[in-house]
Each structure stands twice: as C-alpha cells, then as structure tokens.
Amino acid sequence: MIKSGSPENATSSICTPTSNGLYALAGTVEECSDTSLCYEIQGVNVTELFPEWQSRLYPNPSQGTLWVELMETSQAILRVYNAFGQLTSTHNLIRQRERIDLGTTSGVYFVEVSSGSGTQRATVILE
C-alpha cells in the first residue's frame, strides 16, 4: 500500500491505513509492476462518529466486533454496507449499548444508523 505516493508501510500484502489520506495499491510480480487508482480513506481511529447524537461507535479499526452506544432511548436501525455499496447486514438497536458482529472479511465498511432523530453515516475499517 502506498500513501500519497510514498512506499511507507508497503511491506505486506495486507496493510491497514493508520491515518486518513489517499491510498493506492502497488504490486510487482517478476519484472512487471502496477499501481491501482488512489482511494480516499477517512474515519481512521475515529471513536466519536456521531457528535450531534453524542453517541459512539468503536473500536475503529475493528477486529470484527463493533460497539454502538446511543444516547437516545428510542429504537434505531443499523445497516452495514461493504465498499461496493452492497448491504451486508441489518441490526435492530433496542438497547443504548449494542454489540455488532461485522464478520471476518477485512476491508472498508459504511455504517448507517437511522432513528427518529435522523440518519447518520460513518466509515469503519475491519482488519
């Protein structure tokens, strides 16, 4: 993985962004090299993703378990989308603190929480 054109952290076939920024994948097989398009990664190490709700979504990056703490007492729905925008799971949040299993496939996910107060979206990285 290359961040903003530098080969920093490019020593593994799996690399987790450590800060927000533009990232590209670069690879070499024998004498052939190629680099992907750049992708913007946001939300790395963000723990308070919904400040207007005073709610928390953590840890981020995650190993597969995500905790959601809502300050609201009303029911909410959490939807998880993969990087292709495909809905991967839906969860009814009935308690103020809920444990969500994101699975085991690493990558970037988009989390959407909808309640009577509106809809909030966040980016989560699964390692």
C-alpha positions as CSV (number, residue, x, y, z in Angstrom):
1,M,0.0,0.0,0.0
2,I,1.3,3.4,-0.9
3,K,0.1,6.6,0.9
4,S,0.2,9.8,-1.1
5,G,3.0,8.4,-3.4
6,S,5.4,7.2,-0.7
7,P,6.2,3.4,-0.2
8,E,5.5,3.8,3.6
9,N,4.0,0.6,5.1
10,A,4.3,-1.2,1.8
11,T,5.9,-4.4,3.2
12,S,2.9,-6.7,3.3
13,S,0.2,-8.0,1.1
14,I,-2.2,-6.8,3.8
15,C,-1.9,-3.3,5.1
16,T,-4.1,-1.2,7.4
17,P,-4.2,2.5,6.9
18,T,-3.0,4.3,10.1
19,S,-4.2,7.8,9.1
20,N,-6.7,9.4,6.8
21,G,-5.5,10.1,3.3
22,L,-5.2,8.9,-0.3
23,Y,-4.0,5.3,-0.7
24,A,-3.1,3.1,-3.7
25,L,-2.0,-0.5,-4.0
26,A,1.3,-1.2,-5.8
27,G,2.5,-4.6,-6.7
28,T,5.3,-6.3,-8.6
29,V,5.4,-9.9,-10.0
30,E,8.8,-10.8,-11.5
31,E,9.5,-7.8,-13.8
32,C,6.0,-6.4,-14.0
33,S,4.8,-3.6,-11.7
34,D,1.4,-1.9,-11.5
35,T,-0.3,0.6,-9.2
36,S,-4.0,1.0,-8.6
37,L,-6.1,4.2,-8.6
38,C,-5.9,6.2,-5.4
39,Y,-8.7,5.8,-2.9
40,E,-9.5,8.2,-0.1
41,I,-9.7,6.7,3.4
42,Q,-11.5,8.7,6.1
43,G,-12.5,7.9,9.6
44,V,-9.4,6.1,10.8
45,N,-9.2,6.0,14.6
46,V,-12.4,7.9,15.0
47,T,-14.3,6.9,18.1
48,E,-17.0,9.5,18.4
49,L,-18.6,9.4,15.0
50,F,-22.0,10.9,15.8
51,P,-21.2,14.0,17.9
52,E,-24.6,15.6,17.4
53,W,-26.2,12.5,18.9
54,Q,-23.4,12.3,21.5
55,S,-23.1,8.6,20.5
56,R,-20.1,6.3,20.0
57,L,-19.1,3.6,17.5
58,Y,-15.9,1.8,18.5
59,P,-13.3,0.4,18.0
60,N,-12.3,1.7,14.6
61,P,-10.3,-0.1,13.1
62,S,-12.1,-3.2,14.3
63,Q,-11.2,-6.9,14.5
64,G,-14.8,-7.9,13.8
65,T,-16.7,-6.6,16.8
66,L,-18.2,-3.1,16.8
67,W,-19.8,-1.5,19.8
68,V,-22.5,1.1,19.3
69,E,-23.6,3.4,22.2
70,L,-26.6,5.6,21.6
71,M,-27.6,8.4,24.0
72,E,-31.1,8.2,22.6
73,T,-33.6,5.9,24.2
74,S,-35.6,5.3,21.1
75,Q,-35.1,2.2,18.8
76,A,-32.6,2.6,15.9
77,I,-31.6,0.5,12.9
78,L,-28.0,0.0,12.0
79,R,-27.1,-1.1,8.4
80,V,-23.7,-2.2,7.3
81,Y,-22.6,-1.7,3.6
82,N,-19.4,-3.1,2.0
83,A,-17.1,-0.9,-0.2
84,F,-19.2,-1.8,-3.2
85,G,-22.3,-0.3,-1.5
86,Q,-23.9,-3.7,-1.0
87,L,-26.0,-4.2,2.2
88,T,-24.2,-6.8,4.2
89,S,-26.2,-6.8,7.5
90,T,-29.0,-5.0,9.3
91,H,-29.3,-4.8,13.1
92,N,-32.2,-3.5,15.3
93,L,-30.7,-1.5,18.1
94,I,-33.0,-1.7,21.1
95,R,-30.6,-1.0,23.9
96,Q,-28.4,2.0,24.4
97,R,-25.3,-0.2,24.1
98,E,-25.2,-2.9,21.4
99,R,-22.5,-5.3,20.2
100,I,-22.4,-5.8,16.4
101,D,-20.6,-8.6,14.6
102,L,-19.1,-7.3,11.4
103,G,-17.8,-10.7,10.3
104,T,-14.3,-11.7,9.3
105,T,-13.8,-10.1,5.8
106,S,-11.3,-7.3,6.2
107,G,-12.0,-4.0,4.4
108,V,-13.8,-0.7,4.5
109,Y,-17.4,-0.7,5.6
110,F,-20.0,2.0,5.7
111,V,-22.3,2.1,8.8
112,E,-25.6,3.8,8.7
113,V,-27.7,4.4,11.9
114,S,-31.3,5.5,11.5
115,S,-33.6,6.6,14.3
116,G,-36.4,9.1,14.9
117,S,-33.7,11.8,15.1
118,G,-32.4,11.1,11.5
119,T,-29.7,9.1,9.8
120,Q,-26.0,9.2,10.4
121,R,-23.3,7.5,8.4
122,A,-19.7,6.5,9.3
123,T,-16.8,4.6,7.8
124,V,-15.4,1.6,9.7
125,I,-12.3,-0.4,8.9
126,L,-12.3,-4.1,9.6
127,E,-8.8,-5.5,10.0
